[in-house]
Amino acid sequence: MTSARHAPVVGIAADDVTGATDSVVKFSRAGWSSRLLLGDLLPTSAAPGSALALNSDARALDTASARTATAGAVADLVTAGADRLYLKIDSTMRGSVPAQIAGALDAWQEQHPGCFAVVCPAYPAMGRTVEDGLLRVHGGPVEDSPAGRDPVTPVPTSAFAHLLPGTTTVSLSGSPEQDAQALRQAANGRIVVVNAATDGDLRALAAALVAAGPTAIPAGSAGLAAAMATAWADAGAVRASSEAAPAPQGHRIVVVVSSLHDVARAQTDHLRSRLDPADLRVLQPDAALLDRPDRLAQWAAGELAAPATLPRVVVILSPEPAGDTGLPLSGAEIARSLASVVQQTLDFTDVGALVLVGGDGARAVLDASRAQALRITGAIQEGIPVGVVEGGTAAGKIVVTKAGGFGPVHALSHTITELARTLTPTPAHSLEATS
C-alpha cells in the first residue's frame, strides 16, 4: 500500500454473514485489506486502508434486540479503529431494517454527533432498484418477488413510506456538494431515502456521501458498498493490491444450503440436474432429526461411513418445509444442526472448499469451526465472494458465501465449476455444466 497514512478504516455492520461478505468483497476489489471478523478476538487497531465487516445477526431479530445487536456491532467496529461506517441492509428490505438503522445511529453518534442515515438498498446488477420511493426487483414490486414470500422475513410492500415511516425520498442532482447538503436537510437529523436505478446513480450518491463526511452513514446493499469502496479509496489514497488467493487444501467441495428461499432451492435443484450423479452426493437429514443431536450425529456417521467413496461434490441440504406449517425449528436452529453435519464431514474426509448458501448457515458453520476471520480475496461472480478461513479447525480452507435470494438459477452450478478448476491443476471436465 502507498499513501496509506491518510486512508480511513471502514467498518461494515451487516445483518447476516452473507451480507457482510457481499459488501466487504467490494472493498477488496477496490484495494482495501478486507476481512469478515468472527469469534471473540477482535482487533483494537486496524491498519489504515482496512475494511472490517462484522455480523450482527440482526435480520430476523425483534425490534429491540436488532437495535441492540446493531449498536453493539458498530461499537465494536469503532473500538477496532473504524472512522467510516457502512450499514449493510438487505437489498429487498427483509427483516428488522428500521431497528438496525436506529441501532447504528445510537452507537455512531457517540463519536459523530448529528449523524444521519442515508438509505439506498439498490443493487442494479441484481435487479434491485429504488424508483419514485418504491423498491423494485427486476422491475416489479418487491412484494411480488420471492422476498415477498420469504418464509422468515417476508416484505409486504414496496413503498418506503411504509417500510421506513416518516422518511423522505429524494433524487440527486449529480453535484456532490449540493447533494450532500440536500441529503442532510431531507434527513432532518435521522434518515433519508435515495432513488437509484443504475450504477451511475450509486456512484453519484457515493460522491455526495464522501462530501457529507463521516456523519452520514450509508445504509445499503452490496450495490452501494461497491460505489463507496471506490469513492472512499479515491478520497483516502488507498492503493493496496489485492491479497493473494489461498492455496487449495484438497479437491472435494462441500455445499451447505441452509436457506429456504425459493431462489436457493431452485439453484440447488439446477445443480443436481446438471452434475453427473457419480460426482454428487446429497445429505438431507429428516426434519425430525434436527432437534435430536445424538440421532443426527448417528445418521451423519452412517452417511459418511465410507469417506473414500464420497464424490467430488457433497451437498448438505436443509429439509423441505412441510406444507404451510414449515419446519419446527427457526432458521438459526436449522443452520446449527446442519453445521454439526458439516463438522463431521470435515472430520471424515479432506475438503478443499466450502460453499455456504444462506446467512444463518454461513454463520453457524464458521462458528462451529471456531474461525476467527474470513480473509476476502475476490469473487467468483457477482454477489458470490470467496475467501480463506483464518483460525479454527477450518483454517486455510477456501470458503464461498452466497445469499439465498441472490443470483440466476445457474449461479450455484457455475460456482462449482469455477471452484473445481481452482482446486485441480487441470479443468475438472466431469464437474462442468452440461448443455
Backbone torsions as a table, in degrees:
resi	resn	phi	psi	omega
1	MET	NA	138.9	174.4
2	THR	-119.6	153.1	178.6
3	SER	54.9	35.9	-174.6
4	ALA	-85.6	-9.1	-173.6
5	ARG	-65.0	-21.8	178.7
6	HIS	-100.8	0.1	-176.8
7	ALA	-74.0	141.2	177.9
8	PRO	-79.2	173.4	167.9
9	VAL	-112.3	122.1	-178.0
10	VAL	-98.7	129.6	172.6
11	GLY	-104.6	131.2	179.4
12	ILE	-114.9	112.3	176.3
13	ALA	-97.2	116.6	-173.4
14	ALA	-118.4	155.2	-176.2
15	ASP	-87.5	-10.7	170.7
16	ASP	-159.4	172.9	-172.4
17	VAL	-66.6	-46.0	-177.5
18	THR	-66.2	-34.0	174.5
19	GLY	-63.6	-38.3	178.4
20	ALA	-63.7	-46.6	-178.8
21	THR	-70.9	-35.9	176.4
22	ASP	-55.8	-36.9	-176.7
23	SER	-85.5	-44.6	-174.9
24	VAL	-68.6	-25.1	176.9
25	VAL	-65.4	-28.2	177.0
26	LYS	-64.4	-34.9	177.8
27	PHE	-73.0	-38.3	175.6
28	SER	-57.2	-44.3	-179.2
29	ARG	-65.5	-26.9	-179.2
30	ALA	-91.2	6.1	173.9
31	GLY	105.7	-1.1	-179.9
32	TRP	-80.3	146.4	169.2
33	SER	-75.3	115.0	-162.3
34	SER	-123.6	131.0	179.7
35	ARG	-144.0	145.4	164.7
36	LEU	-93.9	120.0	-178.5
37	LEU	-83.4	135.4	-179.1
38	LEU	-134.0	167.9	176.1
39	GLY	72.1	-165.7	-173.9
40	ASP	-101.7	-13.3	-176.3
41	LEU	-93.2	91.9	-178.6
42	LEU	-97.4	145.6	179.1
43	PRO	-67.2	156.3	178.2
44	THR	-115.0	-5.0	179.3
45	SER	-155.8	81.6	179.6
46	ALA	-69.7	148.6	179.6
47	ALA	-71.3	146.1	174.2
48	PRO	-55.7	143.3	-176.9
49	GLY	85.2	13.2	177.9
50	SER	-97.3	148.7	170.0
51	ALA	-122.0	120.6	-176.0
52	LEU	-117.9	123.2	178.7
53	ALA	-105.9	141.3	179.3
54	LEU	-135.2	132.7	-178.2
55	ASN	-92.5	127.7	177.8
56	SER	-93.5	-14.8	-174.5
57	ASP	57.7	31.0	-171.2
58	ALA	-86.3	-13.3	-168.7
59	ARG	-54.7	-49.1	-174.3
60	ALA	-95.6	6.6	-178.2
61	LEU	-78.9	160.2	173.6
62	ASP	-70.1	169.1	-171.5
63	THR	-56.5	-51.3	-176.7
64	ALA	-64.5	-43.6	-177.9
65	SER	-67.6	-39.3	179.8
66	ALA	-65.5	-39.6	178.7
67	ARG	-64.0	-43.7	179.9
68	THR	-66.3	-43.4	-178.2
69	ALA	-64.1	-41.4	-179.9
70	THR	-68.2	-42.8	177.5
71	ALA	-59.9	-39.8	178.7
72	GLY	-64.7	-41.6	178.9
73	ALA	-63.4	-43.4	179.6
74	VAL	-64.1	-42.4	178.5
75	ALA	-60.7	-40.3	177.9
76	ASP	-65.2	-38.1	178.1
77	LEU	-65.9	-38.8	175.9
78	VAL	-61.9	-42.9	178.0
79	THR	-60.9	-34.9	178.8
80	ALA	-74.9	-7.2	176.1
81	GLY	111.8	5.6	-177.9
82	ALA	-64.9	128.1	173.4
83	ASP	-118.3	5.5	168.0
84	ARG	-134.4	144.4	-176.8
85	LEU	-125.2	133.9	171.3
86	TYR	-120.8	124.4	178.1
87	LEU	-98.8	111.0	179.6
88	LYS	-86.3	115.8	176.3
89	ILE	-114.8	168.3	-178.8
90	ASP	-69.7	138.8	-177.3
91	SER	-67.9	-15.9	176.1
92	THR	-110.9	11.9	176.5
93	MET	65.4	27.1	174.6
94	ARG	-69.0	146.5	171.1
95	GLY	85.9	-154.6	-167.3
96	SER	-90.0	45.8	-173.1
97	VAL	-57.9	-46.8	179.9
98	PRO	-57.4	-39.7	179.3
99	ALA	-69.8	-35.5	177.5
100	GLN	-63.3	-43.1	178.5
101	ILE	-62.5	-43.4	179.8
102	ALA	-61.7	-42.2	179.6
103	GLY	-65.5	-40.0	177.7
104	ALA	-62.6	-43.0	178.3
105	LEU	-64.1	-40.3	178.9
106	ASP	-55.3	-47.8	-174.6
107	ALA	-79.6	-40.3	-175.3
108	TRP	-69.0	-30.1	-177.7
109	GLN	-69.2	-14.6	175.2
110	GLU	-63.8	-35.0	178.4
111	GLN	-100.0	-24.7	-174.0
112	HIS	-133.7	78.0	179.1
113	PRO	-57.0	142.2	-178.9
114	GLY	82.9	12.4	-178.7
115	CYS	-67.4	156.9	179.0
116	PHE	-147.3	158.6	-176.6
117	ALA	-104.5	137.0	177.3
118	VAL	-114.5	109.3	-169.0
119	VAL	-100.6	125.3	175.3
120	CYS	-156.4	92.8	-178.1
121	PRO	-80.1	7.2	-177.2
122	ALA	-56.0	141.0	176.6
123	TYR	-146.1	77.5	-172.8
124	PRO	-54.0	-35.0	-179.5
125	ALA	-62.8	-22.6	178.7
126	MET	-109.0	12.7	175.9
127	GLY	82.5	7.8	178.7
128	ARG	-94.7	125.5	178.7
129	THR	-137.3	158.8	172.7
130	VAL	-119.1	113.9	-175.8
131	GLU	-134.0	124.0	180.0
132	ASP	53.8	39.1	177.3
133	GLY	75.7	13.7	-179.6
134	LEU	-119.1	138.9	177.3
135	LEU	-91.9	121.7	-175.9
136	ARG	-119.8	148.6	175.7
137	VAL	-123.6	113.5	-175.9
138	HIS	51.5	40.0	174.2
139	GLY	90.2	-15.7	-178.5
140	GLY	-104.7	165.1	178.3
141	PRO	-59.9	142.6	-176.6
142	VAL	-60.5	-31.0	-178.5
143	GLU	-68.4	-17.9	177.2
144	ASP	-91.6	-2.2	179.7
145	SER	-92.8	175.0	175.7
146	PRO	-55.5	-27.1	177.8
147	ALA	-62.2	-30.4	177.5
148	GLY	-71.5	-17.7	179.3
149	ARG	-110.3	11.4	-177.7
150	ASP	-55.3	129.5	-175.3
151	PRO	-70.3	-16.1	-177.9
152	VAL	-108.7	-47.2	-175.6
153	THR	-133.9	68.8	-179.0
154	PRO	-67.1	150.2	-179.8
155	VAL	-107.3	116.4	-171.8
156	PRO	-87.0	-13.1	-174.9
157	THR	-151.4	154.5	177.0
158	SER	-98.6	-5.5	-174.0
159	ALA	-84.7	120.4	178.1
160	PHE	-65.8	-21.1	175.3
161	ALA	-60.5	-26.4	177.4
162	HIS	-101.8	-33.3	179.1
163	LEU	-67.6	-38.4	176.8
164	LEU	-132.2	78.8	-174.4
165	PRO	-56.2	139.0	176.9
166	GLY	88.1	-0.2	-178.8
167	THR	-93.7	160.3	174.9
168	THR	-108.6	141.7	175.7
169	THR	-107.7	132.0	-176.7
170	VAL	-127.3	160.5	169.2
171	SER	-112.2	154.1	-174.7
172	LEU	-99.7	158.7	-178.2
173	SER	-92.5	-22.8	-175.0
174	GLY	99.1	-3.3	175.0
175	SER	-99.4	109.2	-172.7
176	PRO	-53.7	-47.1	-177.2
177	GLU	-66.2	-44.2	178.4
178	GLN	-64.9	-40.8	-179.6
179	ASP	-67.3	-36.9	178.0
180	ALA	-60.8	-43.1	178.3
181	GLN	-66.3	-41.1	179.6
182	ALA	-63.7	-39.1	178.4
183	LEU	-64.0	-44.5	-179.1
184	ARG	-61.8	-42.9	-179.5
185	GLN	-68.0	-42.5	-178.0
186	ALA	-68.8	-30.8	-180.0
187	ALA	-69.1	-29.7	179.7
188	ASN	53.9	41.5	176.0
189	GLY	87.3	-5.1	-177.4
190	ARG	-133.0	-76.2	-169.4
191	ILE	-141.3	140.5	170.8
192	VAL	-136.4	144.5	177.8
193	VAL	-106.1	142.5	-177.0
194	VAL	-122.3	132.0	173.8
195	ASN	-70.3	141.4	175.0
196	ALA	-161.3	126.0	-179.3
197	ALA	-120.7	-9.6	-177.4
198	THR	-136.5	165.4	174.6
199	ASP	-63.5	-31.9	176.3
200	GLY	-62.3	-39.4	176.4
201	ASP	-61.6	-40.5	179.8
202	LEU	-67.8	-36.9	177.2
203	ARG	-65.2	-39.0	176.9
204	ALA	-63.4	-40.1	177.9
205	LEU	-65.3	-42.6	179.3
206	ALA	-60.5	-41.2	178.3
207	ALA	-62.2	-39.8	178.3
208	ALA	-66.2	-38.2	-179.5
209	LEU	-69.3	-36.1	174.3
210	VAL	-62.4	-43.2	179.2
211	ALA	-64.6	-32.8	-179.1
212	ALA	-73.1	-21.8	177.7
213	GLY	84.8	-176.9	-172.7
214	PRO	-68.3	-12.0	176.6
215	THR	-72.0	-17.6	176.9
216	ALA	-90.9	121.8	-179.5
217	ILE	-100.6	110.2	173.9
218	PRO	-67.7	131.2	177.6
219	ALA	-126.6	108.2	-175.8
220	GLY	-163.8	-166.0	-179.4
221	SER	-96.9	-165.3	177.1
222	ALA	-65.3	-20.9	178.2
223	GLY	-62.6	-54.0	178.0
224	LEU	-68.7	-31.7	178.2
225	ALA	-58.8	-40.2	179.2
226	ALA	-61.7	-43.9	179.8
227	ALA	-66.5	-39.8	179.3
228	MET	-68.2	-37.1	179.8
229	ALA	-58.6	-44.1	179.8
230	THR	-71.8	-44.0	-177.1
231	ALA	-65.9	-44.2	178.2
232	TRP	-68.0	-36.4	177.9
233	ALA	-63.4	-44.5	179.7
234	ASP	-64.2	-41.3	-178.3
235	ALA	-71.2	-30.0	-175.8
236	GLY	-105.1	9.4	177.4
237	ALA	59.4	41.2	175.2
238	VAL	-80.1	123.2	-178.3
239	ARG	-135.5	43.9	-179.3
240	ALA	-83.7	146.5	172.7
241	SER	-86.7	153.6	179.3
242	SER	-62.8	142.9	179.1
243	GLU	-72.9	155.1	-173.6
244	ALA	-63.7	146.6	175.5
245	ALA	-70.9	150.4	-178.0
246	PRO	-71.7	153.5	174.3
247	ALA	-84.6	135.3	-178.2
248	PRO	-62.2	144.4	176.4
249	GLN	-104.8	-6.6	-178.5
250	GLY	-177.7	-176.3	-176.3
251	HIS	-112.0	-12.7	-174.8
252	ARG	-81.8	142.7	179.6
253	ILE	-114.6	125.3	176.3
254	VAL	-108.9	120.0	179.9
255	VAL	-103.7	125.3	-178.9
256	VAL	-114.9	112.3	-178.6
257	VAL	-110.0	95.2	176.6
258	SER	-90.4	-24.4	-175.4
259	SER	-65.7	139.0	174.4
260	LEU	-98.9	5.1	-177.7
261	HIS	-61.8	142.9	179.4
262	ASP	-53.9	-40.4	-177.6
263	VAL	-65.1	-45.2	-179.8
264	ALA	-62.7	-39.8	-179.3
265	ARG	-68.0	-39.5	178.3
266	ALA	-65.2	-39.7	178.6
267	GLN	-65.2	-37.7	178.2
268	THR	-67.2	-43.1	177.4
269	ASP	-60.6	-40.3	179.7
270	HIS	-64.0	-43.7	178.1
271	LEU	-58.5	-45.2	-178.3
272	ARG	-63.9	-33.7	-178.7
273	SER	-77.2	-23.3	-173.5
274	ARG	-94.6	-21.8	-179.0
275	LEU	-88.8	146.7	171.5
276	ASP	-62.0	132.6	-179.7
277	PRO	-53.4	-28.6	179.5
278	ALA	-69.5	-18.5	-178.5
279	ASP	-98.5	2.7	-170.6
280	LEU	-135.8	136.9	171.6
281	ARG	-132.3	127.6	179.7
282	VAL	-107.5	124.4	175.1
283	LEU	-109.8	109.3	-178.1
284	GLN	-129.8	99.4	-178.2
285	PRO	-67.8	150.8	173.8
286	ASP	-66.3	146.1	-178.8
287	ALA	-57.8	-30.0	-178.0
288	ALA	-67.6	-17.5	-179.1
289	LEU	-87.1	-16.7	-168.9
290	LEU	-63.3	-34.6	-179.5
291	ASP	-102.1	21.0	177.6
292	ARG	-128.5	83.9	-171.7
293	PRO	-55.4	-41.1	-177.8
294	ASP	-65.2	-45.2	-179.8
295	ARG	-68.5	-36.0	177.4
296	LEU	-63.7	-43.4	178.9
297	ALA	-64.1	-39.4	178.3
298	GLN	-64.0	-43.0	177.6
299	TRP	-61.2	-46.2	-178.8
300	ALA	-63.7	-40.2	179.2
301	ALA	-60.6	-39.0	177.3
302	GLY	-65.2	-40.9	179.5
303	GLU	-66.9	-27.6	-175.6
304	LEU	-104.9	15.7	-171.6
305	ALA	-61.7	-27.9	179.8
306	ALA	-120.8	75.6	-173.1
307	PRO	-59.9	-29.6	-178.9
308	ALA	-65.8	-20.8	-178.3
309	THR	-92.9	-2.7	179.7
310	LEU	-65.3	137.1	-179.8
311	PRO	-74.9	-177.9	-177.1
312	ARG	-67.1	-29.2	-177.9
313	VAL	-121.6	124.6	175.5
314	VAL	-118.8	122.7	178.6
315	VAL	-105.4	122.8	175.2
316	ILE	-106.0	112.7	-165.5
317	LEU	-120.1	134.1	175.9
318	SER	-67.0	151.0	179.2
319	PRO	-61.5	156.2	176.6
320	GLU	-75.5	139.1	175.8
321	PRO	-59.8	143.4	-178.5
322	ALA	-92.9	94.7	176.7
323	GLY	59.1	-141.2	-178.0
324	ASP	-78.7	-14.9	-176.2
325	THR	-80.4	-20.2	-180.0
326	GLY	70.6	-159.0	178.9
327	LEU	-96.6	152.6	-173.3
328	PRO	-72.8	-13.6	-176.6
329	LEU	-113.0	163.3	176.5
330	SER	-73.6	166.9	178.2
331	GLY	-58.7	-40.3	-180.0
332	ALA	-67.3	-38.3	179.4
333	GLU	-67.7	-41.2	176.1
334	ILE	-60.6	-43.5	-178.8
335	ALA	-61.8	-41.4	179.9
336	ARG	-65.1	-36.4	177.1
337	SER	-65.0	-44.7	177.5
338	LEU	-63.4	-36.2	-179.6
339	ALA	-62.5	-33.4	177.8
340	SER	-66.7	-35.2	176.1
341	VAL	-68.1	-38.4	177.4
342	VAL	-61.0	-44.4	-179.7
343	GLN	-61.0	-41.4	176.7
344	GLN	-62.2	-39.4	179.0
345	THR	-63.0	-43.1	178.1
346	LEU	-63.3	-33.7	178.8
347	ASP	-72.7	-31.3	-173.7
348	PHE	-85.7	-29.3	-169.8
349	THR	-149.0	159.4	176.6
350	ASP	-72.5	134.5	179.8
351	VAL	-129.6	129.1	178.6
352	GLY	-91.5	-31.3	-175.7
353	ALA	-150.0	147.0	173.2
354	LEU	-114.3	133.2	174.2
355	VAL	-114.4	114.8	-172.5
356	LEU	-109.9	110.5	-175.7
357	VAL	-106.5	109.4	-177.6
358	GLY	112.5	132.9	-175.5
359	GLY	-64.0	-41.8	179.9
360	ASP	-61.9	-43.6	-179.3
361	GLY	-66.8	-41.2	178.6
362	ALA	-60.0	-44.8	179.7
363	ARG	-63.5	-45.2	-176.3
364	ALA	-64.6	-42.4	-179.4
365	VAL	-65.8	-44.7	-179.5
366	LEU	-67.2	-38.2	176.5
367	ASP	-63.9	-44.3	-178.0
368	ALA	-62.9	-29.9	179.3
369	SER	-86.6	-0.9	180.0
370	ARG	59.6	33.9	178.0
371	ALA	-64.8	143.8	178.1
372	GLN	-97.4	-27.5	179.3
373	ALA	-163.2	159.1	171.6
374	LEU	-119.2	110.8	179.8
375	ARG	-82.6	118.1	-174.7
376	ILE	-84.7	128.0	-176.5
377	THR	-113.8	-12.5	-179.3
378	GLY	162.1	-157.5	179.9
379	ALA	-142.4	138.8	176.4
380	ILE	-72.5	-40.3	173.2
381	GLN	-157.6	174.6	-176.2
382	GLU	-54.5	125.6	177.8
383	GLY	81.1	8.0	-178.3
384	ILE	-132.2	84.9	-177.8
385	PRO	-74.4	158.5	175.8
386	VAL	-132.4	145.1	179.1
387	GLY	-156.9	-166.9	-179.5
388	VAL	-134.0	139.5	-178.4
389	VAL	-74.4	136.5	173.3
390	GLU	-113.6	121.8	179.1
391	GLY	83.8	158.9	176.0
392	GLY	83.2	-174.0	-174.3
393	THR	-74.7	-15.5	179.0
394	ALA	-105.6	16.9	-176.9
395	ALA	-54.1	132.8	177.8
396	GLY	88.8	-9.2	-179.4
397	LYS	-79.9	144.3	175.1
398	ILE	-73.1	135.6	178.3
399	VAL	-129.8	129.7	173.8
400	VAL	-112.9	134.9	176.6
401	THR	-119.4	146.9	178.3
402	LYS	-148.3	128.9	174.3
403	ALA	-64.2	142.1	-176.5
404	GLY	-60.2	-32.6	-174.2
405	GLY	-93.2	4.8	-175.1
406	PHE	-99.8	149.2	164.2
407	GLY	94.5	159.6	176.6
408	PRO	-71.9	173.1	-174.5
409	VAL	-63.8	-27.9	-177.8
410	HIS	-89.9	4.8	-173.9
411	ALA	-59.1	-42.3	-176.8
412	LEU	-71.5	-41.7	179.3
413	SER	-65.4	-37.9	176.7
414	HIS	-66.7	-36.5	177.2
415	THR	-61.6	-44.2	179.9
416	ILE	-63.9	-41.2	178.5
417	THR	-60.4	-45.0	-179.4
418	GLU	-67.0	-39.2	178.7
419	LEU	-65.9	-39.3	178.8
420	ALA	-59.6	-38.4	177.3
421	ARG	-66.9	-36.2	-180.0
422	THR	-69.7	-37.0	-172.1
423	LEU	-85.3	-8.8	-179.6
424	THR	-128.1	149.3	-178.7
425	PRO	-62.3	-31.3	178.1
426	THR	-124.0	157.0	-177.9
427	PRO	-55.9	136.0	178.9
428	ALA	-88.1	88.2	-171.5
429	HIS	-59.5	-32.2	-176.7
430	SER	-66.4	-19.0	-179.6
431	LEU	-99.7	-1.4	-179.9
432	GLU	-77.2	146.3	-177.6
433	ALA	-58.4	135.5	177.1
434	THR	-85.1	156.4	-178.3
435	SER	-88.8	NA	NA
